[in-house]
Amino acid sequence: MTDNSTPSFKAADLVIQLASTPNPKPDVSTFGSTFTDHMLTIEWSATEGWQAPLIKPFGNLSLHPACSSLHYGIQLFEGLKAYRGDDNQLRLFRPMLNMNRMSKSAKRACLPVFDQSELLECIRRLVEIDQDWVPTTDESSLYIRPTFIGTELSLGVKKPAHALLYVILSPVGAYFSVAGALSLWADPKYTRAWRGGTGDCKMGGNYGCSLYAQYEAEDYGCQQVLWLYGEDHQITEAGTMNIFLHWINEEGEEELATPPLDGIILPGVTRQSILELTGKWGEFKVKERYLTMSQLCSALKQQRVKEVFGSGTACMVCPIGHIVYQGESLHIPCQDNNSQLTSRIVKELKDIQYGRTPSDWTLPVKQ
């Protein structure tokens, strides 16, 4: 039962309709442009509740022209991955964190609640069916995109009485087409999220509204936007990534810092994993704290900055090489590849994701 005593769908009721002819599996190229043979769909209505989950051949959706997700952005999504290990076993990385975050986003969007464990089991079955699509190298993975949309057949702005939860799969390689450190454009005239808003939920509107600033960043020779907030220009996120600063802080301590979850920041799974992983090392201070551009600029001038990097499911960890801010190009130091923090984090996370390091952070696809 869900938290409002409405029965959730059950994985035990899953209906499976297999594709008659599997599609050829092309080489992984552009991120998120190739899709597997099957998808998961689960329909809901206020009158009938959740219908039985259905795995069926991948195909287009049929939506009413007045669909509330199209007009009012009543929708959300998630992103997680399945990895093929050196032992050929498939593993999901911390999937319940995604399920919990999706449930929180659904509540904020006034979409119906569901049992996270039941959805995860349906996703596991979907990945198991399309397991041949999971790439075989540790530079690639199978991206899993759960999506939840309001399908209300009315132009009225109201809580949807119809909804659709679906999941599609895409074999992917690197998220960024250009290797190396990213460049960021920081300008306070654009705001990604604000207190009381939906910045801590994974909703499409948070991403669509960022595109204009993204293309302006390119006009300044940068690849992504460094999102600032408030009159003190607080550092919040980098593009679609959480951001980390590895530095010597104002007290002279070596510290790995990232902005706190105050309603503006998306609670990233990779972000949480990095905090927990580096915290266990016990080698330097690990802290969630507010960071401003003034603090960063001062630290750069005093040569107290070791590294700045972004994190996320799509890119995992991405170093940041320079930031354009108030007409000045700020160079971010990157340590030698054999010793830099980002390389160590990537290695330890990959070793867990691909099964080289046993961990309760992974869930086997095959039960």
C-alpha positions in Angstrom: 0.0 0.0 0.0 1.2 3.5 -0.7 1.3 6.3 1.9 -2.3 7.5 1.1 -3.7 4.0 1.4 -4.2 3.7 -2.4 -3.1 0.3 -3.7 0.0 0.5 -5.9 0.6 -1.6 -9.0 2.3 -4.9 -8.3 5.3 -6.4 -10.2 3.6 -9.8 -9.7 0.8 -8.6 -12.1 3.3 -7.7 -14.8 2.2 -8.5 -18.4 4.9 -9.2 -20.9 4.5 -8.8 -24.7 7.8 -9.5 -26.5 8.8 -8.0 -29.8 8.5 -10.4 -32.6 11.7 -9.3 -34.3 14.6 -7.8 -32.2 16.1 -4.7 -33.6 19.8 -4.6 -34.6 22.1 -3.2 -31.9 24.1 -0.3 -33.4 27.3 1.0 -31.9 26.8 3.4 -29.1 27.2 7.0 -30.4 25.2 10.1 -29.5 24.0 9.9 -25.9 20.3 8.8 -25.6 19.6 8.5 -29.3 19.3 4.7 -29.5 16.6 2.6 -27.7 16.1 -1.0 -26.8 13.4 -3.4 -28.0 11.0 -2.9 -25.1 9.5 -0.4 -22.8 7.4 -0.5 -19.6 4.1 1.3 -19.3 1.8 1.6 -16.3 -1.5 3.6 -16.5 -3.4 5.3 -13.7 -6.7 6.9 -13.3 -8.5 8.4 -10.3 -11.5 6.2 -10.9 -9.7 2.9 -11.5 -6.4 3.3 -9.8 -3.2 1.7 -11.1 -3.5 -0.8 -14.0 -1.3 -3.8 -14.4 2.3 -3.0 -15.5 3.0 -3.9 -19.1 6.3 -4.6 -20.9 5.7 -4.2 -24.6 7.6 -3.5 -27.8 9.1 0.0 -27.9 6.9 2.4 -29.7 5.4 5.8 -29.8 2.9 7.1 -27.2 -0.6 8.2 -28.1 -1.6 11.4 -26.2 -4.7 13.6 -26.2 -4.0 17.1 -27.6 -5.1 18.5 -24.2 -2.8 16.3 -22.2 -1.8 18.2 -19.1 1.9 17.3 -19.3 2.1 19.0 -22.7 0.3 22.2 -21.6 1.4 22.6 -17.9 4.5 20.6 -17.5 3.0 18.1 -15.1 5.7 15.5 -15.6 9.0 14.3 -14.1 11.7 11.7 -14.8 14.6 9.8 -13.4 17.9 8.6 -14.7 19.9 5.5 -13.5 22.1 2.9 -15.2 22.7 -0.8 -15.5 26.3 -1.9 -15.9 27.8 -5.1 -17.3 30.6 -6.2 -15.1 33.8 -8.0 -15.9 32.0 -11.2 -14.7 29.3 -10.5 -17.3 26.7 -9.9 -14.5 24.4 -6.9 -14.8 24.1 -4.5 -11.9 22.0 -1.5 -11.1 23.7 1.3 -9.0 21.8 2.4 -5.9 18.4 2.3 -7.7 16.3 2.8 -4.6 17.7 6.3 -4.3 16.3 7.0 -7.7 12.9 5.4 -6.8 12.7 7.5 -3.6 13.6 10.7 -5.4 11.0 9.9 -8.1 8.4 9.4 -5.5 9.2 12.8 -3.9 9.0 14.5 -7.4 5.7 12.8 -8.0 4.2 14.2 -4.8 5.4 17.7 -5.7 3.8 17.4 -9.2 0.5 16.1 -7.7 0.9 12.8 -9.5 -0.2 9.6 -7.8 2.0 7.8 -5.3 3.4 4.3 -6.0 5.4 1.6 -4.3 9.0 2.3 -5.1 10.0 -1.4 -4.6 7.3 -2.6 -7.0 8.5 -0.1 -9.7 12.1 -1.2 -9.2 11.2 -4.8 -9.7 9.3 -3.9 -12.9 12.4 -2.1 -14.1 14.7 -5.0 -13.2 12.5 -7.3 -15.3 12.6 -4.8 -18.2 16.4 -4.7 -18.1 16.6 -8.5 -17.8 14.5 -8.8 -21.0 16.7 -6.4 -22.9 19.9 -7.5 -21.3 21.6 -8.0 -24.6 21.5 -4.3 -25.1 23.8 -3.6 -22.1 27.2 -2.6 -23.5 30.2 -4.8 -22.8 32.8 -2.1 -22.0 33.3 -0.1 -18.8 33.1 3.1 -20.8 29.5 2.4 -21.6 26.3 1.4 -19.8 22.5 1.1 -20.2 20.7 4.3 -19.3 17.3 3.8 -17.7 14.8 6.6 -18.0 11.6 6.3 -15.9 9.1 9.0 -16.8 5.9 10.0 -15.2 3.4 12.3 -16.9 0.0 13.7 -16.3 -2.4 12.7 -19.1 -5.5 14.7 -17.9 -7.9 15.2 -20.9 -8.7 18.8 -20.0 -7.3 22.3 -20.4 -8.1 23.1 -16.8 -5.2 23.6 -14.5 -5.8 21.0 -11.8 -4.5 17.8 -10.3 -4.5 15.1 -13.0 -7.1 12.4 -12.9 -5.1 10.4 -15.4 -1.4 9.6 -15.6 1.1 7.4 -17.3 4.3 6.0 -15.8 6.7 4.6 -18.4 10.3 3.4 -18.6 12.6 3.4 -21.7 16.2 2.1 -22.0 19.1 3.5 -24.0 22.7 2.1 -24.4 25.0 5.0 -23.9 28.7 6.0 -23.9 30.2 9.3 -22.7 27.7 12.1 -22.1 30.0 14.9 -23.3 31.2 14.6 -26.8 34.5 16.5 -26.1 36.9 14.9 -23.7 38.8 16.9 -21.0 37.9 19.6 -18.5 34.7 21.6 -19.0 34.4 25.4 -19.2 31.6 27.2 -17.4 29.9 30.6 -17.8 28.8 32.1 -14.6 26.3 35.0 -14.8 23.6 35.7 -12.1 21.1 37.1 -14.6 19.8 33.5 -15.1 18.5 31.4 -12.2 18.0 27.6 -12.4 16.0 27.2 -9.3 14.8 29.1 -6.2 13.7 28.4 -2.7 10.1 27.2 -2.6 10.4 26.0 -6.2 11.1 22.6 -7.7 14.9 22.7 -8.0 15.2 19.6 -5.8 12.9 17.6 -8.0 13.8 16.0 -11.3 11.2 17.7 -13.5 11.6 18.6 -17.2 10.8 22.2 -16.6 14.1 22.6 -14.7 16.0 21.5 -17.8 14.0 23.1 -20.6 14.2 26.6 -19.1 18.0 26.2 -18.9 18.6 25.9 -22.7 18.6 29.6 -23.4 21.4 30.3 -20.9 23.2 27.2 -22.2 23.4 28.6 -25.7 24.4 32.0 -24.4 27.3 30.3 -22.5 28.5 29.0 -25.9 28.6 32.6 -27.2 31.2 33.2 -24.4 33.2 30.1 -25.5 31.9 27.9 -22.6 30.3 24.5 -22.7 28.0 24.7 -19.7 26.5 27.2 -17.3 27.6 27.6 -13.7 24.3 28.4 -12.0 24.4 31.2 -9.4 21.8 32.2 -6.8 21.2 35.3 -4.7 22.9 38.6 -4.3 26.1 36.9 -3.0 26.3 34.7 -6.1 26.0 31.4 -4.4 27.4 28.5 -6.5 24.6 25.9 -6.9 25.0 23.6 -9.9 27.1 23.2 -13.1 25.0 22.6 -16.1 22.9 19.6 -15.1 25.5 18.5 -12.6 26.0 18.9 -8.9 29.3 20.7 -8.2 32.2 20.0 -5.9 35.1 22.2 -4.7 38.3 20.5 -3.5 40.4 23.2 -1.8 42.1 24.5 1.3 39.3 26.3 3.1 39.4 29.6 5.0 40.6 27.8 8.2 43.5 26.2 6.4 41.9 22.7 6.2 41.8 20.5 3.1 38.2 20.2 2.3 35.8 18.7 -0.3 32.8 20.9 -0.3 29.4 20.9 -2.2 26.4 23.1 -1.7 23.8 21.8 0.8 20.4 20.4 -0.1 18.3 23.4 0.7 15.5 23.0 -1.9 17.6 24.5 -4.7 20.0 21.6 -5.3 19.0 18.3 -6.9 19.9 15.5 -4.5 22.1 13.6 -6.9 22.8 9.9 -6.4 26.4 10.4 -7.6 26.7 13.4 -5.3 25.6 11.4 -2.3 27.9 8.5 -3.3 30.9 10.9 -3.5 30.1 12.4 -0.1 29.8 9.0 1.5 32.8 7.5 -0.3 35.3 10.3 0.4 33.9 10.6 4.0 34.9 7.1 4.7 38.5 7.8 3.6 39.0 10.1 6.5 41.8 11.9 4.6 40.3 15.4 4.5 37.2 17.3 5.6 34.0 16.5 3.6 31.3 19.1 4.0 28.0 20.3 2.6 28.3 24.1 2.8 27.4 27.3 0.9 30.0 28.5 -1.5 30.0 31.8 -3.3 31.9 33.1 -6.3 33.7 35.6 -4.0 35.1 32.7 -1.9 36.1 30.8 -5.1 37.8 33.9 -6.6 39.7 34.6 -3.4 40.8 31.0 -3.1 42.0 31.0 -6.7 44.1 34.1 -6.1 45.6 32.6 -3.0 46.2 29.3 -4.8 44.1 27.3 -2.4 42.0 25.5 -5.0 43.0 22.0 -5.9 40.1 20.9 -8.2 36.5 21.7 -9.2 34.3 19.1 -10.7 30.8 18.2 -11.5 28.9 14.9 -10.8 25.8 13.2 -12.2 24.5 9.9 -13.4 25.0 10.7 -17.1 28.6 12.0 -16.8 29.6 10.5 -13.4 32.5 12.9 -12.6 33.6 15.7 -14.9 36.6 18.1 -14.1 36.1 21.8 -14.6 39.0 23.7 -16.2 37.9 27.3 -16.3 35.0 29.6 -15.4 34.1 32.9 -17.2 32.8 35.3 -14.5 32.3 39.1 -14.7 34.4 39.3 -17.8 37.3 37.4 -16.4 38.4 33.9 -17.2 39.3 32.0 -14.1 41.7 29.1 -14.5 40.9 26.1 -12.4 44.0 23.9 -11.6 43.9 20.2 -12.4 46.4 18.0 -10.7 48.4 15.3 -12.4 46.1 12.5 -13.7 47.8 9.9 -11.6 47.0 11.8 -8.3 43.9 13.9 -8.9 40.9 13.3 -6.7 38.5 12.9 -9.7 40.4 10.0 -11.1 40.4 8.2 -7.7 36.7 8.8 -7.3 35.9 7.6 -10.8 38.0 4.4 -10.3 36.3 3.5 -7.0 32.8 4.2 -8.2 33.4 2.2 -11.4 34.9 -0.7 -9.5 31.6 -0.8 -7.6 29.4 -0.3 -10.6 31.1 -3.0 -12.7 31.4 -5.5 -9.8 35.1 -5.4 -9.2 34.5 -4.2 -5.7 31.7 -6.0 -3.8 29.2 -3.5 -2.4 25.6 -3.2 -1.2 25.3 -0.2 -3.5 24.6 -2.5 -6.4 21.5 -4.6 -7.2 21.9 -7.7 -9.4 19.6 -7.6 -12.4 19.4 -11.4 -12.5 17.8 -12.7 -9.3 
